[in-house]
Amino acid sequence: MELFGKKVTKAELTKYVGDMSQIADAREGVLTAGKADGVRVIDVKTGGGFSFSILPSRGMDIAWAEYKGTPVAYIGKPGVVGPAYFEKDGLSFMRGFFAGLMTTCGLTYMGAPCTDEGEALGLHGRISNTPAYDVSVSKEWEGDDYVIRIRGKVAESAVFGENMVLTREFVVKMGEACVHVHDHVENCGHDDAPFMLLYHCNFGYPLVSEDTVLIEPEGTKVRARDAEGEKGIDRYMKFETPTHGYNEQVFYHDIPKVKGDESYSCLYNEKLGLGGYVKFNREQFTHFGEWKMMGEGDYVVGLEPSNGLPEGRAAARERGQLIMLKPGETKDYEFTIGVVEGKDEIAAVL
């Protein structure tokens, strides 16, 4: 592995270090302030300058993240909110939306509020506001790599209703500036169940500023979600200073594969020489969105791989695009969230 600018083996490193937590670690704790009181947290540092906080109490999502002391993720005005405060109706999801580096939207619905077959559905589903169980942390050598694995399960289930189970594993290798995510979703019920999934990966200031550009593979095609997006379609890859009264703009990106089935989207701040990226499997993720919000205090860009358009379950059903999982059927999704330093590193990593 490469660590602090040079390649080292396990035998070499253990001569310098007594316990690996000196360099890379995953520390479990509990938040105690305000509406975050009681929320479990796992603080991870990779030894590559990248650190982030997983919240088992909030669907195994990721809140804060930074690289060498520079904030990377956007944290919304509500801050971290415990799952007991979840409001499901309409747009009330926003009252507990900390955003963070990653918020999971799903599992049986995501996107805009709607009424689907008589059932009122709010914004972005329940899974992010559901505590995980069977949470485990392992830290061990795998050959010359020191690997941290964090695993947990989150269930969306109801009497007389669905029984969908998400098993999530985070993998961090010492010295890297990224986290690998592997999600396994299973319909553990006995009836077909609707399945919608979107990953809201939210980057904020100072990584996002007027000095930031969006970098994607050559051949990417972009269209606006609606009339508001059409107003900014010529500047979807550039970002403004915080603007009073700004209305969110959403763009759908058709991103070609780059290497095998992999592709990427990267926000790069040219002044800082720092970028944040999402690298994903293009076969698994049929859709990709950009959420551009340049408001005052609501200053964020979301990069969003998904298995469908975030326009609500009713719209997906009407278009014939709603995915249904049969009893026992499973789906797997893999992606990486990370940081690059310098444009040369973009090509090397992505």
Buried (B, 14 or more C-beta within 10 A) or exposed (E): BEBEEEEBEBEEBBEEEEEBEEBBBBEEEEBEEEBBEEBBBBBBBBBBBBBBBBBBBBBBBBBBBBBEEBBBBBBBEBBBBBBEEBBBEEEBBBBBBBBBBBBBBBBBBBBBBBEBEEEEBBBBBBBBBBBBEEBEBEBEEEEBEBBBBBBBBBBBBEEEEBBBBBBBBBBBBBBBBBBBBBBBBBBBBEEEBBBBBBBBBBBBBBBBBEBBEBBBBEEBEBEBBEEEBEEBEEEBBEBEEBEEEBEBBBBBBEBEEBEEEBBBBBBBBEEBEBBBBBBBBBEBBBBBBBBBBBBEEBBBBBBBBBBBBBBBBBBBBEEEBBBEBEEEBEBEBBBBBBBBBEEEBBEEBB
